[in-house]
């Protein structure tokens, strides 16, 4: 059994685990940011008053 490289494997695995943890945190933060932007956009759209039947329903197009 070759055990000369055993000491080198542990730091590599530790670095990979740390990188994976950071990547998962970054993806989670990005998803939370996207969700917050979507909620903000929805709130903005809902804050716009709806058109009444007397205004905003007619579009005149002329050539």
NUVEXLUM-862686 format. One record per residue (C-alpha): residue number from 1; residue in one letter; x, y, z. Coordinates in steps of 0.05 Angstrom, whole numbers, always signed. Layout:
residues N
(pt NUM; A; (X; Y; Z)),
...
***
This chain:
residues 63
(pt 1; X; (+0; +0; +0)),
(pt 2; X; (+27; +68; -20)),
(pt 3; X; (+15; +118; +36)),
(pt 4; X; (+65; +172; +16)),
(pt 5; X; (+10; +216; -14)),
(pt 6; X; (-40; +208; +43)),
(pt 7; X; (-17; +273; +76)),
(pt 8; X; (-29; +310; +11)),
(pt 9; X; (-99; +283; +0)),
(pt 10; X; (-128; +310; +65)),
(pt 11; X; (-115; +384; +50)),
(pt 12; X; (-142; +375; -20)),
(pt 13; X; (-206; +344; +5)),
(pt 14; X; (-212; +398; +58)),
(pt 15; X; (-203; +452; +5)),
(pt 16; X; (-255; +420; -40)),
(pt 17; X; (-304; +415; +18)),
(pt 18; X; (-292; +489; +35)),
(pt 19; X; (-301; +509; -38)),
(pt 20; X; (-366; +470; -43)),
(pt 21; X; (-392; +502; +21)),
(pt 22; X; (-376; +572; -5)),
(pt 23; X; (-407; +556; -73)),
(pt 24; X; (-471; +532; -39)),
(pt 25; X; (-474; +595; +3)),
(pt 26; X; (-464; +638; -59)),
(pt 27; X; (-519; +602; -97)),
(pt 28; X; (-566; +608; -38)),
(pt 29; X; (-552; +683; -33)),
(pt 30; X; (-562; +692; -108)),
(pt 31; X; (-629; +655; -104)),
(pt 32; X; (-651; +697; -45)),
(pt 33; X; (-633; +760; -84)),
(pt 34; X; (-672; +737; -145)),
(pt 35; X; (-732; +722; -100)),
(pt 36; X; (-728; +790; -67)),
(pt 37; X; (-725; +825; -135)),
(pt 38; X; (-785; +786; -158)),
(pt 39; X; (-824; +805; -96)),
(pt 40; X; (-805; +878; -104)),
(pt 41; X; (-826; +878; -177)),
(pt 42; X; (-893; +846; -159)),
(pt 43; X; (-905; +897; -105)),
(pt 44; X; (-889; +953; -154)),
(pt 45; X; (-937; +925; -206)),
(pt 46; X; (-992; +917; -154)),
(pt 47; X; (-983; +989; -131)),
(pt 48; X; (-1001; +1016; -200)),
(pt 49; X; (-1075; +1034; -200)),
(pt 50; X; (-1119; +993; -246)),
(pt 51; X; (-1149; +1027; -307)),
(pt 52; X; (-1222; +1045; -302)),
(pt 53; X; (-1270; +1030; -358)),
(pt 54; X; (-1269; +1103; -380)),
(pt 55; X; (-1194; +1111; -385)),
(pt 56; X; (-1140; +1070; -416)),
(pt 57; X; (-1181; +1019; -453)),
(pt 58; X; (-1182; +1050; -522)),
(pt 59; X; (-1122; +1048; -568)),
(pt 60; X; (-1127; +1086; -633)),
(pt 61; X; (-1081; +1062; -688)),
(pt 62; X; (-1074; +1101; -752)),
(pt 63; X; (-1032; +1084; -812)),
***
